[in-house]
Amino acid sequence: MAVRGEDGNFLSGVHNVILVLSGKGGVGKSTVATQLALSLRKAGNKVGILDVDLCGPSIPRMLNLEEHEVHQCPEGWVPIFVDQKQTLAIMSIGFLLRNRNDPVIWRGPKKNAMIKQFLTDVYWQDIDYLIIDTPPGTSDEHISVVETLKEVTNIGAILVTTPQAVAVGDVRRELTFCKKTGIPVLGIIENMSGFVCPSCCECSNVFSKGGGEALAKQSDVPFLGSIPLDLQLSKCLEKGEDFMNHFEQSVASQAFSAVAALILKSNTEKL
């Protein structure tokens, strides 16, 4: 059943919405959002990514779409499609900037209006999952997203952290934010959880390990998995290449696929 709003057209055709949240910057939230979208697409779903990190839009770069421009149709803005079959659609403020180096120097009301327009005027057509990449923290942008999505029922949040105590502490605030705003938490992902040496395959816990899983247990929310650091993933993000397709046997790729499988299973059990 597609998600619709009060006017009958709000996000029509979008079956599920996933917010990707992080308590602080630098934990790989956009990386997780991108790879999760690719994993869900690989599993046979049509997916959209909405990048509402207005001051740091990185999704176009990660998918090699920086030179594309957004166009309009009678239904609204047309997202940028990664492939000809239109199985992965992207919308980001990065497509609206004249120069990729232009900063977005906006006050809160203008940011909120832009986010609302993204959420109400983009013609996603028929997609299974819309992944919303949000800025770090719990700011005006997050409140705007939640208020605009208040009529959406098939919605959930994924929280991204790194293993360190300082990052895990910030995720606790995200959990409180979700509780107060009524957003169900699908689970916690521990990113940068160890580094697997490409030569000897030994795993080194660069940023310690287990903080995200421990927090999930303490908070009684699902732990979706640990994602290790991967040199090939970094290279693919720099080049805008599909890591999930090129390195499907890597530990990181299999970890993302496992997360996607848990989300799909959870969604199936709700039906």
Steps between C-alpha positions, in 0.01 A plus 500: 500500500652833395559780748269797448443827679197712575468629143509151345821565307757536777788263419256293299662186371759485783438183699755539782705790639828450688671788681877460541607690812827560682578675824811667360675558171774281359350162588426406138127567496488590130715199417258273685200664330654453156613140549172405664316638196724300267448187712122536494510557124718192456234302687249595230346820637450842349668753727526876539750707698403846625803698616380766747846573638473846344837632613695184414334320209730207423266250334546638143877460531473148639289392202688698233202726426646843572459629144130417480220754524148460636207558263130545557195322365128571557509285817800679652878466511643197323778329700826396339506132407823303531402240241284472189258261670437773761554271798694762700386865515687786671401849611745740665555871531835427338314482167363852549829679569657689209846409626583193709720722720218743582412494871139488616481799734135489602312574818269242652172606330648473151651159579167380635316620190750322275464173690121521488517560125729199457255283693185618324600596145729220381335257259643169623248293302478147643787405732529246779734693730581869540817549702539849649858601579477762776756739651666396827332590826141596582453843342236700316544281192405187693193664650392612151539147366303345786221758483465460124493122533257491793231331290735228376445163664767281335796690639799406713843627599845345478761647735866499397788514745867414522621285791652782710323609817472863380307393189284249687408767754366722224288215364321481835367850428382380159312216669331753728414714196336205327305411813371854549403540134344155470739366234552122534867400519581223255841452658857618557793451264858511628708643216882497477496194722850367446729503198565184302850502353477427125832312514476277806123527573572577866241729661627794706252687719615851410216672686435226759200272448159413638372840615207503259395146582519568873283811462244305298473243780473770768231684302313186397518578128628270223868493418521481121870425470860618491655650187883482480723757338574401141754662268307392192184663633684829545636480146157425356346794682769731363439377146122475531501127429264228622695330779225245562527381141878512456598345835202289598719240675671751730426499873352852485278418203365188669439701818291756311310220327428343839361833628276529194379142553404580861304806387319302231422222747368746757281667239366163380407401856287815534284401202 
